Amino acid sequence: MPSSLLSRLSHLLASVENYGNPLEILRKRRSARADEEIRVVDRRSGVTCQCKFAAHRMFGEVWFDHDYDVPAMPLRKGDVVIDVGANQGFFSCYAAWQGCSVYAFEPDPENASLFKKNITANGFDSRVKLFPTAVKAKAGTTTLYRTAQLGGGMNTTSTEFAQHLGLAAGDAVEVSAVSLPELLRQEAITRVRLCKMDCEGAELEIVESLTAEDAARIDSFALEYHPEAYSPKRLIDALERWGTHHVFAATPKFCSRDILYAVLKTAFRESVEFQSPVS
């Protein structure tokens, strides 16, 4: 059997297994425009998200591929999660469904609008707080370069990443920005289970803005890194500089994307001790 046919059959079987509305999605894949909205449903939980068609595969990366699930650091009911680059709400819904309290950041107005609809539609309003702002090293304002690629999933505040995409000033808007240390203080957050970052090149400056004391409040990080904007080695150095976290890359066998994980050493030790059988 040709490999292309095997690939199509594999995608079909995965759609049937994972999605609650596989036929609807398959029809849309044949005819939908990139900016057309599509409904995606997780079969197991029943959680539904309305999103731009060009962005719908990101739902699968969160819910089915589990790209942001950090090894040995499962999310638990009552945990606090920070979602930087919240897009249309896929990961925030995933964390809220597991009973977490989520602080989410999405500066693009169109994405934020869909985010709000998805949170409300799934009954997660009491668990999710949306900040329609970017996260940067310092609070203030910043330029958001917008693109239709991935349904707005490649919007960026990184000048280097924008240049890589060939985005011009006409694609940009000014948005407000907050810093992560400022958020921790203002919201009186003492413990974060997971800080997920996928902000198209802004990850490095955010990480560099955190002190070791800030980082010690965060059990784990899941970061998609972007070599177009900075050297991944520099990001690893910034994560290791605190001396508080184990840093490692996602295993290609389980995740095909450029993702780094960082796990607080004390939290990792607690997790391993908790999971170990009693002798």
Beta strands, then each sheet from edge to edge (+ up, - down):
strand 1: 37-41
strand 2: 48-52
strand 3: 80-84
strand 4: 101-105
strand 5: 128-131
strand 6: 134-136
strand 7: 140-145
strand 8: 172-179
strand 9: 194-197
strand 10: 220-224
strand 11: 245-249
strand 12: 259-264
sheet 1: 1+ 2-
sheet 2: 5+ 4+ 3+ 9+ 10+ 12- 11+
sheet 3: 6+ 8+ 7-
end
